[in-house]
Amino acid sequence: MDLFGTAGIRGDVRETVTPSLALAVGRAAGAVGEAFVLARDGRETSPALAAAMEAGLESAGADVLRAGQLPTPALAYASRGRRGVMITASHNPPHDNGIKLFVDGEEYGDDAEATIEERVAADEAPTEWTEWGSATRVSPLDDYRSAVAAYVRQHGATPDGLTVAVDCGNGMASLATPQVLRDLGADVQALNANVDGHFPGRESKPTPESLADLRAFVADGDTDFGIGHDGDADRIVIVDGDGDVVHEDTILAVLAEHYVRDSDAGDPVVVTTPNASARIDERVRDAGGRVERVRLGALHEGIADAHDAGTSETEVVFAGEPWKHVHTDFGGWIDGVASAALITRLLAAESLGSRRDPVSERPYRKVSVECPNDRKAPTMSTLETTLPETFPDASVDTQYGVRLELPDGSWTLVRPSGTEPYVRVYAESDAVDSLVEAVVDRVEQAVATAA
């Protein structure tokens, strides 16, 4: 049984994330936890799924703290010292929904998720009726918003006179980001800031296309920059004053450099993923830190691994993958609201243009090469040999696919898709087209050989 993807359980509510599944997952999760904070996003199906989840948790003996509608990072914040469940499909379309499980502010790891899958498959009966849990209501939103504001006040400057446009996408950021930024002193222009599970303003996934209204609003007005969120407020996209989307890896590089320079640690570490740009490594090295990489969807594992493998001077000061950031000194969860607040404070101290100037923004491409699932393993095995032979001057990392870093700062990553019959090719280079062409040629040869 494979219930969990890279970010919890997610899928169509009639076929995958049904009330019966929520009930089963709740019963499986409740068997190992005494208390769970339970929250949901604004989707039309979230109340029913939350009710099923609550029934499952209580019938397994766990108590439930009903938190109502929350951004996912607010639920993670509320799960510190206990467990939490978030009913959300993040940036997926309205007909989807999902389940994310937390313990002490962090998403469940592989072992915990495997245990849930085993218990769901076993279809265990409820516990004795005298041992069922109970439910109470809690309201952690105000505490979360105050905590974010207090945390980011340690960085940057007061954004008095700064005008920020925030496109909440009719999602859960509507309950947090505008309020936090106003508390910090910014002038906030909020778009699509009412919660609506139909997402009438735009699709929930923030892309250059879906953020067209935000981009035009920023470009045509007096706004300094814009922020776009996804449905549950763990993702963030930044739009510059001209209405252009700033590349997600540039934002990672800016935040990573700030955290390294701000740290007093002897060994400051930034954790990111294999598909993240070498521009991050460059800015972190220049600031005196180092980068460690971990597979997609496992930032919390990478943070733990970096600590375990480090010395007493090692400190993971920041972790992030494209669009998602973990502010490790604040908490171990992905938090788009904290990112929005921190970026606002940083840009109040120094303009976005000035912060971008040192970042090497080379052309970037992503290509998908068709590869049947049964050919993925032999294809990747072949590429571990043929790609380093093709680029003999490159440094090679084969821990999460095949990643090559060339002497001129260019890089490429080849990895199999975990959900579709493709091998993904990522590349960043001043000569990106020729680099992609050479890598795709080797991938196609490897796929053909694996037939």
C-alpha positions as CSV (number, residue, x, y, z in Angstrom):
1,M,0.0,0.0,0.0
2,D,1.5,3.3,-1.1
3,L,-0.6,6.1,0.5
4,F,2.0,8.8,1.0
5,G,3.7,10.9,-1.6
6,T,6.4,13.6,-1.0
7,A,3.9,15.8,0.9
8,G,1.4,13.6,2.7
9,I,-1.6,11.9,1.1
10,R,-3.2,13.7,-1.7
11,G,-5.7,12.9,-4.5
12,D,-9.3,13.1,-5.8
13,V,-11.9,13.0,-3.1
14,R,-14.1,10.4,-4.8
15,E,-11.3,8.0,-5.7
16,T,-8.4,8.5,-3.3
17,V,-8.9,10.8,-0.3
18,T,-12.4,9.6,0.7
19,P,-14.1,9.9,4.1
20,S,-13.5,6.2,4.6
21,L,-9.7,6.7,4.0
22,A,-9.7,9.6,6.4
23,L,-11.4,7.5,9.0
24,A,-8.9,4.6,8.5
25,V,-5.9,6.9,8.7
26,G,-7.3,8.6,11.8
27,R,-7.7,5.3,13.5
28,A,-4.2,4.2,12.5
29,A,-2.6,7.5,13.6
30,G,-4.6,7.7,16.9
31,A,-3.2,4.4,18.1
32,V,0.2,6.0,18.8
33,G,-0.7,9.5,20.0
34,E,-2.6,10.8,23.0
35,A,-3.6,14.2,21.5
36,F,-3.9,15.6,18.0
37,V,-4.5,19.1,16.8
38,L,-6.8,18.8,13.8
39,A,-7.2,21.6,11.2
40,R,-8.4,22.0,7.7
41,D,-8.2,24.3,4.7
42,G,-11.1,26.0,2.9
43,R,-12.0,23.3,0.4
44,E,-15.6,22.3,0.2
45,T,-14.8,18.7,1.1
46,S,-12.5,19.6,4.1
47,P,-15.2,19.7,6.8
48,A,-16.5,16.2,6.0
49,L,-13.0,14.8,5.8
50,A,-12.0,16.4,9.1
51,A,-15.1,14.9,10.7
52,A,-14.1,11.4,9.5
53,M,-10.5,12.0,10.7
54,E,-11.8,13.1,14.1
55,A,-13.9,9.9,14.3
56,G,-11.0,7.8,13.5
57,L,-8.6,9.4,16.0
58,E,-11.1,9.3,18.8
59,S,-12.1,5.7,18.1
60,A,-8.4,4.8,18.5
61,G,-8.3,6.4,21.9
62,A,-6.8,9.8,21.0
63,D,-8.1,13.2,22.1
64,V,-8.8,15.8,19.4
65,L,-8.2,19.5,19.6
66,R,-10.4,21.0,16.9
67,A,-8.6,24.1,15.4
68,G,-10.9,24.8,12.5
69,Q,-9.5,26.5,9.4
70,L,-5.8,27.2,9.5
71,P,-2.8,27.6,7.2
72,T,-0.7,24.5,7.3
73,P,2.2,26.2,9.0
74,A,-0.1,27.4,11.7
75,L,-1.2,23.8,12.3
76,A,2.4,22.7,12.4
77,Y,3.1,25.4,15.0
78,A,0.2,24.2,17.1
79,S,1.5,20.6,16.9
80,R,4.6,21.4,18.9
81,G,4.9,19.0,21.9
82,R,2.1,16.8,20.5
83,R,0.7,15.6,17.1
84,G,-1.3,17.2,14.4
85,V,-3.3,16.5,11.3
86,M,-4.0,18.9,8.5
87,I,-6.7,18.3,5.9
88,T,-5.5,20.0,2.8
89,A,-4.5,19.4,-0.8
90,S,-2.2,22.4,-0.8
91,H,-2.0,23.7,-4.4
92,N,-4.1,20.9,-6.1
93,P,-7.4,21.7,-7.8
94,P,-10.7,21.9,-5.9
95,H,-11.8,18.3,-6.5
96,D,-8.7,17.0,-4.6
97,N,-7.9,16.9,-0.9
98,G,-5.3,15.5,1.3
99,I,-3.9,14.5,4.7
100,K,-0.7,15.7,6.3
101,L,0.5,14.3,9.7
102,F,2.8,16.1,12.1
103,V,4.6,15.4,15.3
104,D,6.2,18.1,17.4
105,G,6.1,20.6,14.5
106,E,7.5,18.3,11.8
107,E,5.9,16.2,9.1
108,Y,5.9,12.5,9.6
109,G,9.0,10.8,8.3
110,D,9.2,7.6,6.1
111,D,9.1,5.2,9.1
112,A,6.1,6.8,10.7
113,E,4.2,6.9,7.4
114,A,5.1,3.3,6.7
115,T,3.6,2.4,10.1
116,I,0.4,4.3,9.2
117,E,0.1,2.4,5.9
118,E,0.6,-1.0,7.7
119,R,-2.2,-0.2,10.2
120,V,-4.6,1.1,7.5
121,A,-4.0,-2.2,5.6
122,A,-4.6,-4.2,8.7
123,D,-8.0,-2.5,9.2
124,E,-7.8,-2.7,13.0
125,A,-11.0,-2.5,15.0
126,P,-11.7,0.5,17.3
127,T,-10.4,0.4,20.8
128,E,-12.8,-0.4,23.7
129,W,-15.6,2.1,24.0
130,T,-14.5,3.1,27.5
131,E,-11.1,4.2,26.0
132,W,-12.4,6.4,23.1
133,G,-11.0,10.0,23.1
134,S,-12.9,13.3,23.3
135,A,-12.8,16.6,21.5
136,T,-12.3,20.2,22.5
137,R,-11.9,23.4,20.5
138,V,-8.7,25.4,20.4
139,S,-7.8,28.7,18.6
140,P,-4.1,28.8,17.8
141,L,-4.2,31.3,15.0
142,D,-3.6,34.5,16.9
143,D,-0.7,32.9,18.8
144,Y,0.8,31.7,15.5
145,R,0.5,35.1,13.9
146,S,2.1,36.8,16.9
147,A,4.9,34.3,17.0
148,V,5.7,34.9,13.3
149,A,5.8,38.6,13.8
150,A,8.0,38.3,16.9
151,Y,10.4,36.0,15.1
152,V,11.0,38.1,12.0
153,R,11.5,41.3,14.0
154,Q,15.0,39.9,14.7
155,H,15.8,40.4,11.0
156,G,15.8,43.3,8.5
157,A,14.0,46.5,9.2
158,T,10.6,47.9,10.0
159,P,8.7,48.1,6.7
160,D,7.2,51.5,7.3
161,G,6.4,53.0,3.9
162,L,6.7,49.7,2.1
163,T,3.7,48.7,0.0
164,V,3.3,44.9,-0.6
165,A,0.6,43.2,-2.7
166,V,-0.4,39.8,-1.4
167,D,-2.4,37.4,-3.6
168,C,-3.8,34.8,-1.1
169,G,-5.4,32.8,-3.9
170,N,-8.6,32.3,-1.9
171,G,-6.6,30.1,0.3
172,M,-5.5,29.9,3.9
173,A,-2.9,32.7,3.6
174,S,-6.0,35.0,3.8
175,L,-6.0,34.3,7.5
176,A,-2.4,35.1,8.2
177,T,-0.1,36.9,5.8
178,P,-1.9,40.2,5.4
179,Q,-2.5,40.4,9.1
180,V,1.2,39.6,10.0
181,L,2.5,42.1,7.4
182,R,0.2,44.9,8.7
183,D,1.3,44.1,12.2
184,L,4.9,44.6,11.1
185,G,4.1,48.0,9.7
186,A,3.7,47.4,6.0
187,D,1.0,48.8,3.7
188,V,-0.7,45.7,2.4
189,Q,-2.8,45.4,-0.7
190,A,-4.6,42.1,-0.5
191,L,-5.9,40.2,-3.5
192,N,-8.2,37.1,-3.4
193,A,-8.0,37.3,0.4
194,N,-11.3,35.6,1.2
195,V,-11.3,31.8,1.8
196,D,-13.2,30.0,-0.9
197,G,-12.8,26.3,-1.7
198,H,-13.7,26.8,-5.3
199,F,-10.7,29.1,-5.8
200,P,-12.6,31.6,-8.0
201,G,-9.8,34.2,-8.2
202,R,-7.2,31.9,-9.7
203,E,-6.0,28.3,-9.6
204,S,-4.5,27.4,-6.3
205,K,-1.0,26.7,-7.6
206,P,0.9,30.0,-7.9
207,T,2.6,30.1,-11.3
208,P,3.6,33.0,-13.6
209,E,0.4,32.3,-15.5
210,S,-2.0,32.1,-12.5
211,L,-0.4,35.1,-10.9
212,A,-1.2,37.3,-14.0
213,D,-3.5,39.6,-12.0
214,L,-1.0,40.1,-9.2
215,R,1.8,40.8,-11.7
216,A,-0.3,43.4,-13.5
217,F,-1.4,45.0,-10.2
218,V,2.2,45.3,-9.1
219,A,3.5,46.5,-12.5
220,D,0.8,49.1,-13.0
221,G,0.7,50.5,-9.4
222,D,2.9,51.9,-6.7
223,T,3.5,48.5,-5.1
224,D,7.1,47.7,-4.1
225,F,6.7,43.9,-4.7
226,G,4.2,41.1,-4.6
227,I,3.7,37.8,-2.8
228,G,1.7,34.9,-4.1
229,H,0.6,31.9,-2.0
230,D,-0.8,28.5,-2.6
231,G,-3.9,27.0,-1.1
232,D,-2.5,26.2,2.4
233,A,0.2,28.9,2.6
234,D,3.3,26.7,2.7
235,R,4.4,27.9,-0.7
236,I,5.5,31.4,-1.7
237,V,6.2,33.2,-4.9
238,I,7.8,36.7,-5.1
239,V,7.0,39.2,-7.8
240,D,9.3,42.2,-8.4
241,G,8.3,45.8,-8.8
242,D,8.1,45.3,-12.6
243,G,5.6,42.5,-12.3
244,D,8.0,39.7,-13.1
245,V,8.2,36.5,-11.0
246,V,11.6,36.2,-9.3
247,H,13.1,32.7,-9.9
248,E,12.4,30.5,-6.9
249,D,16.1,29.6,-6.6
250,T,17.1,33.2,-6.4
251,I,14.8,33.6,-3.4
252,L,16.4,30.5,-1.9
253,A,19.8,32.0,-2.5
254,V,18.9,35.4,-0.9
255,L,17.4,33.8,2.2
256,A,20.2,31.3,2.6
257,E,22.9,34.0,2.3
258,H,21.1,36.1,4.9
259,Y,20.8,33.3,7.4
260,V,24.4,32.3,7.0
261,R,25.7,35.8,7.4
262,D,23.4,36.3,10.4
263,S,24.6,33.2,12.2
264,D,27.3,33.0,14.9
265,A,27.8,29.2,14.3
266,G,31.2,28.0,13.4
267,D,29.7,25.6,10.8
268,P,26.5,27.2,9.4
269,V,24.7,24.7,7.0
270,V,21.9,25.2,4.5
271,V,19.9,22.2,3.5
272,T,18.3,22.1,0.1
273,T,17.3,19.5,-2.6
274,P,19.1,18.2,-5.7
275,N,17.0,20.2,-8.1
276,A,18.0,23.5,-6.5
277,S,20.4,25.8,-8.3
278,A,24.1,26.1,-7.8
279,R,23.5,29.8,-7.2
280,I,22.5,28.8,-3.7
281,D,25.9,27.1,-3.1
282,E,27.7,30.2,-4.5
283,R,26.0,32.6,-2.1
284,V,26.3,30.3,0.9
285,R,30.0,29.7,0.2
286,D,30.6,33.4,-0.2
287,A,28.9,34.0,3.2
288,G,31.0,31.4,4.9
289,G,28.6,28.4,5.0
290,R,28.1,25.1,3.3
291,V,25.2,23.3,1.5
292,E,23.9,19.8,2.1
293,R,21.3,18.2,-0.2
294,V,18.5,15.8,0.6
295,R,15.8,14.2,-1.6
296,L,12.7,16.2,-2.5
297,G,10.1,16.3,0.2
298,A,12.5,15.4,3.0
299,L,13.9,18.7,4.3
300,H,13.3,17.6,7.9
301,E,15.3,14.5,7.3
302,G,18.1,16.5,5.8
303,I,18.2,18.9,8.8
304,A,18.4,15.9,11.2
305,D,21.1,14.2,9.1
306,A,23.2,17.4,8.9
307,H,23.1,17.7,12.7
308,D,24.0,14.1,13.2
309,A,26.9,14.2,10.8
310,G,28.2,17.5,12.0
311,T,30.2,18.8,15.0
312,S,29.3,20.8,18.0
313,E,29.8,23.9,15.8
314,T,27.3,22.7,13.2
315,E,24.0,24.6,12.9
316,V,21.4,24.2,10.2
317,V,20.5,27.9,9.8
318,F,18.0,27.4,6.9
319,A,16.4,24.7,4.7
320,G,14.5,25.1,1.5
321,E,13.5,23.7,-1.8
322,P,11.9,25.7,-4.6
323,W,8.9,27.7,-3.2
324,K,9.2,26.0,0.3
325,H,11.2,27.3,3.2
326,V,12.0,26.0,6.7
327,H,13.1,28.7,9.1
328,T,14.9,26.4,11.4
329,D,15.3,28.8,14.3
330,F,11.5,29.4,14.3
331,G,10.4,25.7,13.7
332,G,10.9,22.6,11.7
333,W,8.0,23.1,9.3
334,I,7.7,24.6,5.9
335,D,6.2,28.1,6.4
336,G,5.2,30.5,3.6
337,V,3.8,33.0,6.0
338,A,7.1,33.3,7.9
339,S,8.8,33.6,4.5
340,A,6.5,36.4,3.5
341,A,7.1,38.3,6.7
342,L,10.9,37.8,6.7
343,I,11.3,38.8,3.0
344,T,9.2,42.0,3.8
345,R,11.6,42.9,6.6
346,L,14.7,42.1,4.5
347,L,13.5,44.2,1.6
348,A,12.7,47.1,4.0
349,A,16.4,47.1,4.9
350,E,17.8,46.6,1.3
351,S,16.0,46.5,-2.0
352,L,15.2,43.4,-3.9
353,G,17.4,44.6,-6.8
354,S,20.4,45.0,-4.5
355,R,19.9,41.6,-2.9
356,R,19.6,40.0,-6.3
357,D,22.7,41.6,-7.8
358,P,25.2,39.1,-6.3
359,V,23.2,36.1,-7.4
360,S,24.2,34.3,-10.6
361,E,20.9,33.9,-12.5
362,R,21.8,31.7,-15.4
363,P,19.2,30.3,-17.9
364,Y,17.4,27.3,-16.5
365,R,15.5,24.5,-18.2
366,K,13.5,21.4,-17.2
367,V,12.8,18.6,-19.6
368,S,10.9,15.3,-19.2
369,V,12.1,12.3,-21.1
370,E,9.6,9.4,-21.5
371,C,10.7,6.3,-19.5
372,P,8.4,3.4,-18.6
373,N,8.5,2.7,-14.8
374,D,10.2,-0.7,-15.3
375,R,13.1,0.9,-17.2
376,K,13.8,3.7,-14.6
377,A,16.3,1.7,-12.5
378,P,18.4,0.3,-15.3
379,T,18.3,3.7,-17.0
380,M,19.6,5.5,-13.9
381,S,22.3,2.8,-13.4
382,T,23.6,3.4,-16.9
383,L,23.5,7.2,-16.5
384,E,25.7,7.0,-13.4
385,T,28.5,5.9,-15.7
386,T,27.7,7.6,-19.0
387,L,27.0,11.1,-17.7
388,P,30.3,11.4,-15.8
389,E,32.1,10.1,-18.9
390,T,30.4,12.8,-21.1
391,F,31.4,15.5,-18.6
392,P,34.8,14.4,-17.2
393,D,35.5,17.7,-15.5
394,A,32.3,17.8,-13.5
395,S,31.9,16.9,-9.9
396,V,29.4,14.0,-9.5
397,D,26.8,13.3,-6.8
398,T,24.6,10.1,-7.3
399,Q,22.8,10.1,-4.0
400,Y,19.5,11.5,-5.4
401,G,19.7,10.8,-9.1
402,V,22.8,12.0,-11.0
403,R,23.8,15.6,-10.4
404,L,26.8,17.1,-12.2
405,E,28.4,20.5,-11.3
406,L,30.7,21.9,-14.0
407,P,33.7,24.1,-13.3
408,D,32.0,27.2,-14.8
409,G,29.1,27.0,-12.2
410,S,26.7,25.2,-14.6
411,W,24.9,22.1,-13.3
412,T,22.5,19.4,-14.4
413,L,20.4,16.9,-12.5
414,V,18.8,13.7,-13.9
415,R,16.3,11.9,-11.7
416,P,13.4,9.5,-12.2
417,S,9.9,10.9,-11.5
418,G,8.3,9.3,-8.5
419,T,4.8,9.5,-9.9
420,E,4.9,9.6,-13.7
421,P,6.7,7.6,-16.5
422,Y,9.4,10.1,-17.0
423,V,13.0,10.8,-16.3
424,R,13.4,14.5,-15.4
425,V,16.3,16.6,-16.6
426,Y,17.2,19.9,-14.9
427,A,19.9,22.2,-16.1
428,E,21.2,25.7,-15.5
429,S,23.9,27.2,-17.7
430,D,24.8,30.2,-19.8
431,A,24.7,27.6,-22.6
432,V,21.7,25.8,-21.3
433,D,20.3,24.6,-24.6
434,S,23.5,22.8,-25.6
435,L,23.9,21.3,-22.1
436,V,20.3,20.0,-22.1
437,E,20.7,18.6,-25.6
438,A,23.8,16.6,-24.6
439,V,22.2,15.3,-21.4
440,V,18.9,14.4,-23.0
441,D,20.8,12.5,-25.7
442,R,22.4,10.3,-23.0
443,V,19.1,9.8,-21.2
444,E,17.4,8.7,-24.4
445,Q,20.2,6.3,-25.2
446,A,20.0,4.8,-21.6
447,V,16.2,4.4,-21.9
448,A,16.6,2.6,-25.2
449,T,19.3,0.3,-23.9
450,A,17.1,-0.6,-20.9
451,A,14.3,-1.9,-23.2
